Amino acid sequence: MPLEPFTATDKSSEENILTTSKGSSYFRYQQFELLLNDDVYRWILSFLNYSDWMQLQLVNKNFRLCQLTEDDQLWKPVYMKKLEEFREASLGESVGVTNDGENNNFYSKFELLKERNENFKTSLIEFIKELHTKADNNFKQLTSDIENVNVTRLHNFYKLEDISKYTQDQIRNSYIGQWKVLKVVVVGDHSNGKSSLVHRCLYNNFSVQYIPQVYEAFSCTSSFLPEYSIGYWDTPGQAEYDTLRTLYYPETTLFLVTYSVVNHNSLRNVATKWIPEIMKHGHNTPFVLVGTKIDLRRNCNYCKFMLLKEEQKPISTELGERMALNSGCVAHLETSALDGDGFDVLDEWIVKLSSIVRAESELNTSCQRKKKCILQ
């Protein structure tokens, strides 16, 4: 039976609900409650969303309308709807993530949550709170892991302002001025976005159809200093290529060590795998830490997927720079192959850092020779 809108039966009832004192009107909720039942209140509340209910609850704990904002009958459909939204978000289909079928146990937990038959509001709040608590703890653990990284630094660390000051004439007059091609090797975990990074450097666009080969090398003219060319070497990150990959390291001018800002382990592996590998086989070649996929850090749907599936938050710029400082990198840069962020300076940074570090090394070598002469 449809509910009829409430109409005060007489003027005296209306006057009992609204009183006036010193020119101001007051709502007497005790009298108002006598005129309506809980079903009518629930009908009124059904026109509001759950965030409104939570605000209304704070208005007056004695008012029956406010009390019913915690009613299980109201919260059950909200609870079920949110669980289904969370389940779909955790699949990653809306952000292009393919479900490999290996996480059926993870998805089944949503089915278990749906079996609840009471305390829907409390359960929903506790579930969300638990997710954020775990994500915060995982971020703290990653921060702690990075703080414990201590790689012997072979070259100085350069910030944006340091790199910007270096001019084209200084580059032409440096040792690197004798080179015509700069060899840049891109390393990092599988699916970090290495190939998309190289593709953006070469063609200034993003391609979803590009399928990288096991090893690929491309050369392009530097947009910053056209008399030089940059050769990009795209390498696979899988463990089965560990031995073969290092054969491409000799005569490298600069390494780009990549990590995905939406993958905590990819940043950990910078210190545990990639930099040790470079220092062993790269002959003191400098390396830049490059964060990829920063567009996903701004993508609300992907952040929700990351929270629900991985119980993680994206890696911040500050944390990436801290890793660069602790792991011996010469610089830190963030990029998005999709949006083009960071690529306006990447070419310039490659040329400048190659020159700056070479000049630094030559200066150190010269100083060491002078010390030897003095000792002799």
VOBA-1610 file (N, C-alpha, C; in pm, whole numbers, padded with zeros to 5 digits, always signed):
BEGIN
Met+00085-00118+00000Met+00000+00000+00000Met+00088+00123+00000Pro+00069+00218-00096Pro+00155+00337-00103Pro+00132+00428+00016Leu+00243+00491+00059Leu+00232+00582+00172Leu+00180+00716+00126Glu+00087+00771+00203Glu+00032+00902+00170Glu+00113+01009+00240Pro+00133+01123+00173Pro+00204+01233+00238Pro+00133+01273+00365Phe+00210+01306+00468Phe+00151+01344+00596Phe+00092+01485+00586Thr-00028+01502+00642Thr-00093+01632+00651Thr-00144+01650+00793Ala-00107+01761+00856Ala-00153+01787+00993Ala-00304+01790+00996Thr-00364+01722+01093Thr-00510+01710+01098Thr-00578+01836+01148Asp-00509+01914+01225Asp-00571+02039+01270Asp-00463+02141+01299Lys-00506+02262+01315Lys-00411+02372+01334Lys-00338+02361+01466Ser-00407+02304+01567Ser-00344+02292+01698Ser-00223+02199+01694Ser-00232+02091+01611Ser-00119+01999+01597Ser+00001+02070+01537Glu-00027+02152+01437Glu+00082+02227+01372Glu+00144+02325+01469Glu+00061+02388+01552Glu+00114+02485+01647Glu+00196+02417+01755Asn+00162+02290+01788Asn+00239+02217+01888Asn+00379+02182+01837Ile+00387+02162+01705Ile+00516+02125+01645Ile+00606+02247+01626Leu+00548+02358+01581Leu+00624+02480+01558Leu+00586+02584+01662Thr+00681+02634+01736Thr+00656+02740+01834Thr+00743+02858+01801Thr+00700+02973+01843Thr+00773+03096+01814Thr+00808+03166+01944Ser+00933+03207+01953Ser+00978+03280+02072Ser+01074+03389+02030Lys+01039+03512+02066Lys+01123+03627+02034Lys+01152+03635+01884Gly+01052+03608+01805Gly+01064+03622+01660Gly+01128+03505+01590Ser+01173+03401+01665Ser+01236+03284+01604Ser+01146+03162+01618Ser+01145+03076+01513Ser+01063+02955+01514Ser+01146+02836+01560Tyr+01085+02747+01637Tyr+01151+02629+01689Tyr+01073+02504+01652Phe+01148+02399+01617Phe+01086+02272+01580Phe+01084+02181+01703Arg+00966+02142+01746Arg+00949+02057+01864Arg+00936+01912+01818Tyr+01051+01845+01812Tyr+01052+01712+01751Tyr+00975+01609+01834Gln+00964+01632+01968Gln+00890+01535+02049Gln+00744+01526+02005Gln+00684+01642+01975Gln+00546+01642+01929Gln+00535+01586+01787Phe+00637+01617+01705Phe+00638+01570+01567Phe+00642+01417+01562Glu+00718+01355+01652Glu+00732+01210+01652Glu+00602+01138+01682Leu+00511+01207+01753Leu+00382+01145+01786Leu+00293+01130+01663Leu+00325+01205+01559Leu+00238+01207+01441Leu+00281+01107+01333Leu+00408+01060+01338Leu+00459+00971+01234Leu+00513+00842+01295Asn+00504+00734+01219Asn+00561+00607+01266Asn+00693+00577+01194Asp+00758+00466+01231Asp+00890+00432+01177Asp+00887+00407+01027Asp+00778+00350+00978Asp+00769+00323+00834Asp+00772+00452+00753Val+00706+00554+00805Val+00707+00683+00736Val+00846+00743+00740Tyr+00914+00731+00854Tyr+01051+00782+00865Tyr+01144+00711+00766Arg+01129+00580+00757Arg+01213+00505+00663Arg+01186+00548+00519Trp+01061+00575+00491Trp+01024+00623+00357Trp+01091+00757+00329Ile+01093+00845+00429Ile+01161+00975+00414Ile+01311+00954+00393Leu+01370+00868+00473Leu+01514+00844+00463Leu+01555+00778+00332Ser+01463+00707+00270Ser+01494+00639+00144Ser+01527+00737+00032Phe+01490+00864+00047Phe+01520+00965-00054Phe+01661+01024-00036Leu+01728+00985+00073Leu+01862+01035+00101Leu+01963+00924+00074Asn+02089+00961+00055Asn+02193+00859+00040Asn+02257+00831+00175Tyr+02341+00728+00179Tyr+02393+00684+00309Tyr+02484+00787+00374Ser+02551+00870+00295Ser+02634+00974+00356Ser+02548+01078+00427Asp+02428+01104+00372Asp+02334+01195+00439Asp+02285+01134+00570Trp+02264+01003+00569Trp+02220+00937+00693Trp+02324+00955+00803Met+02449+00941+00767Met+02556+00951+00867Met+02566+01092+00922Gln+02538+01191+00840Gln+02537+01329+00888Gln+02414+01356+00974Leu+02302+01300+00932Leu+02177+01320+01005Leu+02184+01257+01144Gln+02257+01150+01155Gln+02271+01083+01283Gln+02332+01175+01389Leu+02415+01269+01345Leu+02483+01360+01437Leu+02396+01478+01481Val+02282+01495+01416Val+02197+01611+01445Val+02137+01602+01584Asn+02074+01488+01615Asn+02007+01473+01745Asn+01990+01324+01773Lys+02057+01275+01874Lys+02051+01132+01905Lys+01916+01090+01962Asn+01834+01187+02005Asn+01704+01154+02064Asn+01590+01156+01962Phe+01614+01218+01848Phe+01511+01229+01745Phe+01502+01095+01672Arg+01381+01041+01665Arg+01362+00908+01608Arg+01409+00899+01463Leu+01389+01003+01386Leu+01435+01005+01247Leu+01586+00986+01242Cys+01659+01050+01334Cys+01805+01036+01339Cys+01846+00898+01387Gln+01770+00844+01480Gln+01801+00710+01531Gln+01788+00604+01423Leu+01689+00621+01337Leu+01663+00522+01232Leu+01767+00524+01120Thr+01858+00620+01122Thr+01965+00621+01020Thr+02060+00504+01038Glu+02052+00433+01151Glu+02134+00314+01173Glu+02053+00185+01158Asp+01932+00198+01114Asp+01843+00083+01104Asp+01892-00017+00999Asp+01892-00145+01034Asp+01940-00249+00943Asp+01857-00258+00815Gln+01730-00230+00823Gln+01645-00235+00703Gln+01691-00133+00600Leu+01740-00020+00646Leu+01792+00082+00555Leu+01928+00043+00498Trp+02013-00010+00585Trp+02152-00033+00547Trp+02175-00162+00469Lys+02086-00257+00478Lys+02108-00384+00409Lys+02124-00366+00258Pro+02033-00296+00187Pro+02053-00279+00042Pro+02179-00200+00009Val+02213-00102+00094Val+02337-00025+00072Val+02458-00116+00088Tyr+02456-00196+00191Tyr+02565-00291+00218Tyr+02586-00387+00101Met+02479-00446+00053Met+02488-00541-00057Met+02536-00473-00185Lys+02487-00353-00210Lys+02527-00279-00330Lys+02675-00244-00326Lys+02723-00197-00210Lys+02864-00159-00198Lys+02955-00281-00212Leu+02913-00394-00155Leu+02994-00516-00169Leu+03007-00557-00315Glu+02898-00544-00389Glu+02903-00579-00531Glu+02992-00481-00608Glu+02985-00353-00571Glu+03072-00252-00633Glu+03219-00284-00604Phe+03247-00320-00479Phe+03384-00353-00441Phe+03433-00477-00516Arg+03347-00576-00527Arg+03385-00699-00597Arg+03419-00670-00742Glu+03335-00591-00809Glu+03359-00557-00949Glu+03486-00473-00964Ala+03506-00379-00870Ala+03626-00295-00875Ala+03752-00377-00856Ser+03745-00479-00769Ser+03863-00562-00743Ser+03900-00651-00861Leu+03805-00674-00951Leu+03835-00752-01072Leu+03925-00675-01167Gly+03917-00542-01162Gly+04003-00459-01245Gly+03959-00443-01388Glu+03842-00495-01423Glu+03797-00489-01563Glu+03775-00345-01609Ser+03731-00258-01519Ser+03704-00119-01556Ser+03831-00040-01584Val+03947-00092-01538Val+04074-00023-01561Val+04166-00105-01650Gly+04110-00204-01720Gly+04187-00280-01817Gly+04273-00390-01762Val+04252-00429-01636Val+04329-00538-01577Val+04259-00670-01608Thr+04334-00767-01656Thr+04278-00897-01690Thr+04281-00989-01570Asn+04169-01050-01538Asn+04161-01146-01428Asn+04218-01280-01474Asp+04325-01323-01409Asp+04391-01447-01451Asp+04332-01571-01384Gly+04231-01553-01301Gly+04164-01666-01237Gly+04239-01726-01121Glu+04352-01664-01081Glu+04433-01719-00973Glu+04390-01666-00836Asn+04291-01577-00833Asn+04254-01515-00707Asn+04109-01540-00671Asn+04061-01660-00700Asn+03922-01693-00669Asn+03895-01688-00519Asn+03996-01725-00438Asn+03979-01718-00293Asn+03959-01575-00247Phe+04029-01483-00314Phe+04013-01341-00279Phe+03871-01295-00308Tyr+03819-01329-00425Tyr+03685-01284-00462Tyr+03576-01352-00379Ser+03604-01473-00330Ser+03503-01545-00252Ser+03476-01478-00118Lys+03568-01396-00072Lys+03545-01330+00057Lys+03427-01234+00048Phe+03401-01179-00071Phe+03284-01093-00087Phe+03155-01173-00074Glu+03159-01296-00120Glu+03042-01382-00106Glu+03016-01414+00040Leu+03123-01433+00117Leu+03107-01459+00260Leu+03051-01338+00332Leu+03096-01220+00292Leu+03045-01097+00354Leu+02897-01077+00325Lys+02852-01126+00210Lys+02711-01112+00175Lys+02620-01199+00261Glu+02678-01298+00328Glu+02598-01387+00410Glu+02558-01325+00544Arg+02613-01210+00574Arg+02579-01143+00700Arg+02432-01104+00699Asn+02367-01113+00815Asn+02224-01081+00822Asn+02190-00976+00926Glu+02293-00907+00979Glu+02267-00798+01074Glu+02389-00707+01081Asn+02369-00591+01149Asn+02477-00493+01169Asn+02546-00456+01037Phe+02466-00421+00939Phe+02519-00394+00805Phe+02604-00267+00801Lys+02558-00163+00868Lys+02635-00039+00868Lys+02771-00059+00933Thr+02771-00118+01051Thr+02896-00142+01124Thr+02991-00230+01043Ser+02937-00331+00980Ser+03020-00423+00901Ser+03083-00352+00782Leu+03007-00266+00717Leu+03059-00193+00601Leu+03171-00098+00643Ile+03148-00026+00753Ile+03249+00067+00802Ile+03376-00007+00844Glu+03360-00119+00912Glu+03476-00198+00956Glu+03554-00254+00838Phe+03483-00297+00734Phe+03550-00351+00615Phe+03634-00244+00547Ile+03577-00125+00530Ile+03650-00015+00465Ile+03767+00030+00552Lys+03743+00040+00682Lys+03849+00081+00775Lys+03965-00018+00773Glu+03933-00147+00769Glu+04036-00250+00766Glu+04120-00240+00639Leu+04055-00213+00526Leu+04128-00197+00400Leu+04230-00084+00408His+04184+00032+00458His+04273+00148+00466His+04384+00126+00569Thr+04353+00058+00677Thr+04456+00029+00777Thr+04565-00059+00719Lys+04526-00162+00646Lys+04624-00251+00583Lys+04706-00177+00478Ala+04639-00090+00401Ala+04711-00013+00298Ala+04811+00082+00363Asp+04771+00145+00473Asp+04863+00234+00545Asp+04982+00157+00601Asn+04956+00039+00655Asn+05065-00043+00710Asn+05160-00090+00600Asn+05105-00125+00484Asn+05190-00167+00372Asn+05276-00052+00322Phe+05219+00069+00322Phe+05296+00187+00280Phe+05407+00216+00380Lys+05377+00201+00510Lys+05479+00222+00613Lys+05590+00119+00600Gln+05553-00005+00567Gln+05654-00109+00549Gln+05744-00079+00430Leu+05684-00031+00322Leu+05763+00006+00204Leu+05857+00121+00238Thr+05807+00218+00312Thr+05891+00331+00354Thr+06008+00283+00438Ser+05980+00191+00530Ser+06086+00136+00615Ser+06189+00060+00532Asp+06143-00016+00435Asp+06234-00091+00349Asp+06327+00003+00272Ile+06270+00113+00226Ile+06350+00209+00148Ile+06450+00281+00238Glu+06409+00313+00361Glu+06499+00379+00454Glu+06620+00291+00487Asn+06602+00161+00478Asn+06711+00068+00509Asn+06804+00041+00390Val+06769+00094+00273Val+06856+00079+00156Val+06978+00168+00172Asn+07095+00113+00148Asn+07218+00192+00162Asn+07321+00141+00061Val+07312+00193-00060Val+07402+00154-00168Val+07518+00254-00176Thr+07639+00204-00189Thr+07756+00291-00202Thr+07741+00379-00326Arg+07744+00509-00305Arg+07721+00603-00415Arg+07849+00622-00496Leu+07837+00602-00629Leu+07950+00621-00720Leu+07946+00759-00785His+07827+00818-00791His+07810+00949-00855His+07718+01035-00769Asn+07728+01164-00786Asn+07643+01257-00711Asn+07497+01246-00755Phe+07408+01292-00666Phe+07266+01299-00699Phe+07235+01441-00745Tyr+07160+01453-00856Tyr+07129+01584-00913Tyr+06979+01608-00915Lys+06939+01723-00864Lys+06798+01762-00866Lys+06770+01842-00993Leu+06642+01871-01013Leu+06598+01941-01133Leu+06673+02071-01154Glu+06687+02149-01045Glu+06755+02279-01060Glu+06902+02263-01098Asp+06965+02156-01050Asp+07106+02131-01086Asp+07119+02098-01234Ile+07029+02016-01283Ile+07034+01974-01423Ile+07000+02090-01516Ser+06904+02172-01475Ser+06859+02283-01560Ser+06969+02385-01586Lys+07060+02401-01491Lys+07166+02502-01504Lys+07269+02464-01610Tyr+07279+02337-01641Tyr+07382+02290-01735Tyr+07343+02328-01877Thr+07431+02397-01949Thr+07398+02452-02081Thr+07444+02360-02194Gln+07395+02390-02314Gln+07434+02313-02432Gln+07582+02330-02463Asp+07634+02451-02442Asp+07777+02475-02468Asp+07865+02393-02374Gln+07822+02381-02249Gln+07898+02299-02155Gln+07901+02153-02200Ile+07792+02108-02256Ile+07786+01970-02305Ile+07879+01952-02424Arg+07875+02047-02517Arg+07960+02037-02636Arg+08108+02040-02600Asn+08143+02110-02493Asn+08283+02122-02453Asn+08329+02009-02362Ser+08235+01925-02320Ser+08270+01816-02228Ser+08318+01695-02306Tyr+08361+01595-02232Tyr+08409+01471-02294Tyr+08301+01405-02379Ile+08177+01418-02334Ile+08067+01356-02407Ile+08050+01417-02545Gly+08105+01540-02562Gly+08094+01605-02692Gly+08161+01526-02803Gln+08250+01434-02766Gln+08317+01351-02866Gln+08227+01236-02913Trp+08121+01209-02839Trp+08031+01099-02875Trp+07924+01147-02970Lys+07877+01057-03053Lys+07769+01089-03145Lys+07639+01018-03107Val+07654+00904-03040Val+07537+00826-02999Val+07548+00793-02851Leu+07442+00822-02778Leu+07436+00788-02636Leu+07355+00659-02622Lys+07415+00561-02560Lys+07345+00433-02541Lys+07271+00434-02408Val+07140+00423-02415Val+07056+00426-02295Val+06984+00291-02283Val+07011+00219-02176Val+06949+00088-02153Val+06839+00103-02048Val+06721+00055-02082Val+06604+00066-01994Val+06581-00069-01927Val+06585-00071-01793Val+06567-00195-01718Val+06456-00178-01615Gly+06412-00290-01560Gly+06306-00288-01458Gly+06220-00411-01468Asp+06131-00426-01373Asp+06044-00544-01369Asp+05957-00556-01493His+05914-00678-01519His+05820-00704-01628His+05690-00627-01604Ser+05636-00568-01710Ser+05510-00491-01706Ser+05523-00359-01630Asn+05645-00309-01618Asn+05666-00177-01556Asn+05629-00063-01649Gly+05620-00091-01779Gly+05595+00014-01876Gly+05721+00058-01949Lys+05823-00029-01952Lys+05949+00006-02019Lys+05930+00028-02168Ser+05860-00064-02232Ser+05840-00055-02377Ser+05756+00066-02414Ser+05656+00097-02333Ser+05573+00215-02357Ser+05655+00342-02340Leu+05748+00339-02246Leu+05838+00453-02225Leu+05924+00476-02349Val+05984+00369-02400Val+06068+00381-02520Val+05985+00426-02639His+05866+00370-02654His+05778+00406-02766His+05743+00555-02761Arg+05715+00606-02643Arg+05683+00749-02628Arg+05804+00835-02661Cys+05923+00793-02621Cys+06045+00867-02654Cys+06067+00875-02804Leu+06035+00768-02874Leu+06061+00761-03018Leu+05954+00830-03101Tyr+05827+00810-03064Tyr+05717+00854-03151Tyr+05624+00957-03087Asn+05652+00991-02963Asn+05573+01091-02890Asn+05424+01057-02888Asn+05392+00930-02874Asn+05253+00889-02856Asn+05248+00760-02776Phe+05127+00720-02741Phe+05107+00596-02666Phe+05030+00499-02752Ser+05079+00377-02762Ser+05013+00277-02845Ser+04974+00156-02761Val+04846+00119-02764Val+04800+00000-02693Val+04823-00125-02776Gln+04857-00107-02904Gln+04876-00221-02994Gln+05022-00265-03003Tyr+05113-00183-02949Tyr+05255-00214-02960Tyr+05290-00336-02873Ile+05349-00438-02934Ile+05390-00559-02864Ile+05542-00569-02871Pro+05612-00548-02760Pro+05759-00548-02763Pro+05816-00687-02786Gln+05933-00690-02850Gln+06006-00815-02869Gln+06091-00839-02745Val+06164-00949-02744Val+06247-00982-02628Val+06352-00873-02607Tyr+06424-00837-02711Tyr+06521-00728-02704Tyr+06500-00638-02825Glu+06499-00509-02800Glu+06484-00415-02911Glu+06573-00294-02886Ala+06629-00242-02992Ala+06712-00122-02984Ala+06667-00024-03091Phe+06650+00101-03051Phe+06605+00205-03143Phe+06694+00328-03125Ser+06707+00403-03230Ser+06786+00526-03224Ser+06705+00643-03276Cys+06718+00756-03210Cys+06649+00877-03255Cys+06736+00998-03227Thr+06711+01105-03300Thr+06785+01229-03281Thr+06737+01298-03154Ser+06831+01349-03077Ser+06795+01420-02955Ser+06723+01549-02989Ser+06607+01571-02931Ser+06533+01695-02954Ser+06598+01811-02881Phe+06675+01782-02778Phe+06742+01887-02702Phe+06871+01930-02769Leu+06947+01835-02822Leu+07074+01864-02887Leu+07081+01780-03015Pro+07030+01832-03127Pro+07010+01754-03250Pro+07136+01690-03309Glu+07254+01740-03273Glu+07374+01679-03331Glu+07406+01543-03267Tyr+07331+01507-03166Tyr+07352+01379-03099Tyr+07231+01288-03118Ser+07257+01159-03110Ser+07150+01059-03119Ser+07145+00980-02988Ile+07026+00936-02956Ile+07007+00853-02837Ile+06960+00716-02881Gly+07034+00615-02843Gly+06995+00478-02874Gly+06929+00414-02752Tyr+06802+00381-02764Tyr+06727+00320-02652Tyr+06728+00168-02666Trp+06767+00102-02560Trp+06768-00045-02557Trp+06662-00091-02459Asp+06559-00156-02513Asp+06448-00206-02432Asp+06476-00351-02393Thr+06480-00379-02264Thr+06517-00512-02217Thr+06402-00579-02142Pro+06396-00712-02144Pro+06292-00785-02070Pro+06326-00793-01921Gly+06223-00795-01838Gly+06248-00798-01694Gly+06234-00934-01630Gln+06191-01035-01708Gln+06170-01167-01650Gln+06302-01233-01609Ala+06294-01316-01506Ala+06414-01380-01450Ala+06484-01470-01551Glu+06409-01529-01644Glu+06472-01621-01739Glu+06568-01550-01836Tyr+06564-01417-01838Tyr+06653-01342-01926Tyr+06768-01277-01850Asp+06787-01311-01723Asp+06888-01244-01641Asp+07028-01254-01700Thr+07066-01371-01747Thr+07201-01389-01801Thr+07217-01319-01936Leu+07120-01336-02022Leu+07127-01277-02156Leu+07121-01125-02151Arg+07041-01072-02061Arg+07020-00928-02054Arg+07149-00851-02027Thr+07233-00904-01939Thr+07354-00832-01901Thr+07456-00823-02014Leu+07440-00904-02118Leu+07531-00897-02232Leu+07516-00766-02308Tyr+07406-00697-02285Tyr+07380-00571-02355Tyr+07426-00449-02275Tyr+07483-00471-02157Tyr+07520-00360-02069Tyr+07651-00289-02106Pro+07750-00356-02162Pro+07876-00287-02193Pro+07855-00166-02284Glu+07937-00063-02259Glu+07938+00061-02336Glu+07808+00141-02322Thr+07734+00116-02217Thr+07613+00194-02191Thr+07651+00330-02135Thr+07585+00433-02185Thr+07608+00569-02136Thr+07529+00596-02009Leu+07404+00549-02007Leu+07314+00577-01895Leu+07208+00467-01886Phe+07181+00424-01765Phe+07071+00329-01741Phe+06948+00404-01691Leu+06832+00365-01741Leu+06705+00411-01685Leu+06646+00293-01608Val+06646+00302-01477Val+06592+00196-01391Val+06447+00231-01359Thr+06354+00152-01409Thr+06213+00186-01396Thr+06145+00112-01280Tyr+06042+00176-01230Tyr+05949+00112-01136Tyr+05812+00171-01162Ser+05708+00095-01135Ser+05571+00143-01151Ser+05523+00204-01021Val+05466+00323-01026Val+05420+00389-00904Val+05298+00321-00844Val+05244+00221-00914Val+05131+00145-00858Val+05171+00000-00830Asn+05300-00022-00808Asn+05348-00157-00776Asn+05462-00146-00675His+05434-00176-00550His+05534-00162-00444His+05656-00250-00467Asn+05634-00373-00509Asn+05747-00465-00527Asn+05841-00419-00637Ser+05788-00350-00737Ser+05874-00301-00845Ser+05975-00200-00792Leu+05935-00123-00689Leu+06029-00027-00629Leu+06128-00099-00538Arg+06080-00198-00465Arg+06172-00277-00382Arg+06279-00344-00468Asn+06238-00395-00583Asn+06332-00467-00670Asn+06438-00377-00730Val+06414-00247-00729Val+06518-00153-00773Val+06644-00173-00690Ala+06625-00185-00558Ala+06740-00198-00468Ala+06790-00341-00455Thr+06698-00438-00467Thr+06737-00577-00444Thr+06786-00649-00569Lys+06743-00602-00686Lys+06781-00671-00810Lys+06850-00581-00911Trp+06785-00473-00950Trp+06830-00399-01069Trp+06959-00322-01047Ile+06969-00251-00937Ile+07092-00175-00915Ile+07210-00267-00884Pro+07194-00372-00805Pro+07307-00467-00790Pro+07351-00527-00924Glu+07255-00557-01011Glu+07289-00613-01142Glu+07366-00512-01225Ile+07323-00386-01222Ile+07392-00281-01299Ile+07532-00258-01245Met+07545-00254-01113Met+07676-00226-01053Met+07774-00342-01078Lys+07721-00461-01096Lys+07807-00576-01123Lys+07850-00583-01268His+07760-00549-01359His+07788-00566-01502His+07796-00435-01580Gly+07766-00323-01515Gly+07756-00197-01588Gly+07878-00109-01585His+07987-00152-01518His+08115-00080-01522His+08099+00066-01477Asn+08040+00087-01359Asn+08027+00220-01298Asn+07942+00317-01380Thr+07861+00265-01469Thr+07773+00351-01549Thr+07665+00412-01460Pro+07636+00541-01473Pro+07532+00604-01390Pro+07393+00554-01426Phe+07302+00564-01330Phe+07164+00519-01353Phe+07065+00619-01293Val+06957+00639-01366Val+06849+00729-01325Val+06729+00644-01284Leu+06665+00680-01174Leu+06544+00611-01131Leu+06423+00678-01196Val+06343+00600-01268Val+06229+00655-01343Val+06100+00588-01298Gly+06011+00665-01239Gly+05878+00615-01204Gly+05788+00620-01326Thr+05712+00514-01348Thr+05622+00508-01464Thr+05476+00501-01419Lys+05387+00523-01515Lys+05242+00508-01495Lys+05185+00604-01391Ile+05236+00726-01385Ile+05184+00818-01283Ile+05041+00862-01314Asp+04994+00838-01436Asp+04853+00867-01466Asp+04761+00780-01382Leu+04805+00659-01347Leu+04722+00569-01266Leu+04713+00616-01122Arg+04809+00695-01080Arg+04803+00750-00944Arg+04690+00852-00931Arg+04651+00909-01044Arg+04540+01005-01047Arg+04407+00939-01085Asn+04412+00812-01119Asn+04294+00740-01164Asn+04221+00680-01043Cys+04106+00737-01008Cys+04032+00692-00889Cys+03993+00546-00898Asn+03951+00501-01016Asn+03911+00362-01032Asn+04028+00267-01011Tyr+04146+00306-01060Tyr+04262+00219-01042Tyr+04306+00218-00897Cys+04301+00333-00832Cys+04338+00340-00690Cys+04244+00254-00606Lys+04116+00251-00644Lys+04019+00165-00574Lys+04053+00018-00597Phe+04087-00017-00721Phe+04128-00154-00752Phe+04252-00192-00672Met+04348-00101-00666Met+04473-00127-00596Met+04449-00147-00446Leu+04358-00067-00391Leu+04325-00078-00249Leu+04255-00210-00219Leu+04158-00247-00303Leu+04080-00368-00279Leu+04157-00496-00307Lys+04235-00494-00414Lys+04304-00616-00458Lys+04439-00633-00389Glu+04518-00527-00384Glu+04654-00536-00331Glu+04667-00483-00189Glu+04565-00413-00142Glu+04569-00346-00011Glu+04689-00252-00006Gln+04704-00175-00113Gln+04816-00082-00126Gln+04769+00054-00175Lys+04852+00154-00149Lys+04832+00288-00203Lys+04944+00317-00302Pro+04922+00405-00399Pro+05028+00437-00495Pro+05152+00494-00427Ile+05265+00478-00491Ile+05392+00528-00440Ile+05401+00678-00463Ser+05434+00752-00361Ser+05442+00898-00372Ser+05573+00940-00439Thr+05575+01064-00488Thr+05696+01120-00548Thr+05810+01122-00446Glu+05776+01161-00322Glu+05877+01172-00217Glu+05943+01038-00187Leu+05863+00932-00189Leu+05918+00799-00160Leu+06008+00751-00274Gly+05969+00783-00396Gly+06053+00748-00510Gly+06187+00820-00505Glu+06184+00947-00468Glu+06309+01023-00459Glu+06396+00972-00345Arg+06333+00930-00236Arg+06410+00873-00124Arg+06483+00747-00169Met+06417+00664-00247Met+06482+00544-00300Met+06599+00583-00390Ala+06579+00683-00474Ala+06687+00728-00563Ala+06809+00774-00484Leu+06785+00846-00376Leu+06895+00896-00293Leu+06968+00782-00223Asn+06892+00687-00170Asn+06952+00579-00092Asn+07019+00472-00179Ser+06976+00462-00304Ser+07026+00352-00389Ser+07135+00395-00486Gly+07181+00520-00477Gly+07293+00563-00560Gly+07258+00615-00697Cys+07130+00642-00723Cys+07090+00697-00854Cys+07139+00841-00868Val+07157+00884-00992Val+07203+01022-01015Val+07087+01120-01024Ala+06964+01068-01041Ala+06847+01156-01050Ala+06720+01072-01037His+06609+01141-01019His+06478+01074-01010His+06379+01151-01095Leu+06303+01078-01176Leu+06204+01141-01264Leu+06080+01053-01270Glu+05962+01116-01275Glu+05837+01043-01290Glu+05778+01068-01428Thr+05715+00965-01486Thr+05664+00976-01622Thr+05528+00907-01636Ser+05460+00943-01743Ser+05340+00872-01787Ser+05347+00860-01938Ala+05365+00739-01987Ala+05368+00718-02132Ala+05232+00747-02193Leu+05125+00730-02115Leu+04991+00755-02165Leu+04966+00904-02185Asp+04996+00985-02085Asp+04969+01129-02091Asp+05088+01211-02140Gly+05207+01151-02142Gly+05326+01224-02186Gly+05395+01300-02075Asp+05349+01288-01952Asp+05411+01359-01840Asp+05556+01315-01823Gly+05645+01412-01806Gly+05786+01384-01783Gly+05869+01371-01909Phe+05806+01346-02023Phe+05882+01324-02146Phe+05928+01455-02210Asp+05877+01567-02162Asp+05923+01695-02213Asp+06066+01725-02166Val+06111+01657-02059Val+06246+01681-02008Val+06334+01556-02013Leu+06276+01439-02042Leu+06354+01315-02036Leu+06471+01317-02133Asp+06447+01357-02257Asp+06554+01366-02358Asp+06664+01460-02308Glu+06625+01575-02258Glu+06721+01673-02207Glu+06800+01616-02089Trp+06731+01550-02000Trp+06797+01492-01883Trp+06899+01387-01924Ile+06865+01305-02021Ile+06957+01200-02065Ile+07087+01261-02116Val+07075+01362-02201Val+07194+01426-02258Val+07273+01498-02150Lys+07204+01574-02066Lys+07273+01653-01964Lys+07339+01565-01858Leu+07266+01467-01809Leu+07322+01381-01704Leu+07440+01300-01756Ser+07433+01255-01881Ser+07546+01183-01939Ser+07670+01271-01938Ser+07652+01398-01969Ser+07763+01492-01972Ser+07811+01530-01832Ile+07714+01559-01744Ile+07749+01601-01608Ile+07827+01492-01534Val+07778+01371-01542Val+07843+01260-01471Val+07980+01230-01531Arg+07990+01240-01664Arg+08120+01218-01729Arg+08220+01324-01684Ala+08175+01449-01677Ala+08263+01557-01631Ala+08304+01535-01486Glu+08209+01489-01406Glu+08237+01460-01265Glu+08342+01350-01253Ser+08328+01245-01333Ser+08422+01133-01330Ser+08562+01176-01375Glu+08566+01259-01480Glu+08695+01308-01529Glu+08764+01394-01424Leu+08685+01475-01353Leu+08741+01561-01249Leu+08797+01476-01135Asn+08724+01373-01095Asn+08770+01285-00988Asn+08897+01211-01028Thr+08903+01167-01154Thr+09021+01097-01204Thr+09142+01190-01204Ser+09119+01314-01246Ser+09228+01413-01250Ser+09281+01441-01110Cys+09190+01452-01014Cys+09231+01478-00875Cys+09313+01361-00819Gln+09272+01240-00853Gln+09343+01122-00805Gln+09484+01116-00863Arg+09498+01156-00990Arg+09630+01157-01054Arg+09722+01258-00987Lys+09667+01374-00954Lys+09747+01477-00888Lys+09795+01430-00751Lys+09707+01358-00679Lys+09745+01306-00547Lys+09859+01207-00560Lys+09853+01123-00663Lys+09959+01025-00685Lys+10091+01093-00715Cys+10087+01200-00795Cys+10209+01274-00829Cys+10271+01336-00704Ile+10187+01389-00617Ile+10237+01451-00495Ile+10303+01347-00405Leu+10240+01229-00395Leu+10295+01122-00313Leu+10428+01071-00368Gln+10440+01068-00501Gln+10565+01021-00561Gln+10677+01122-00540
//
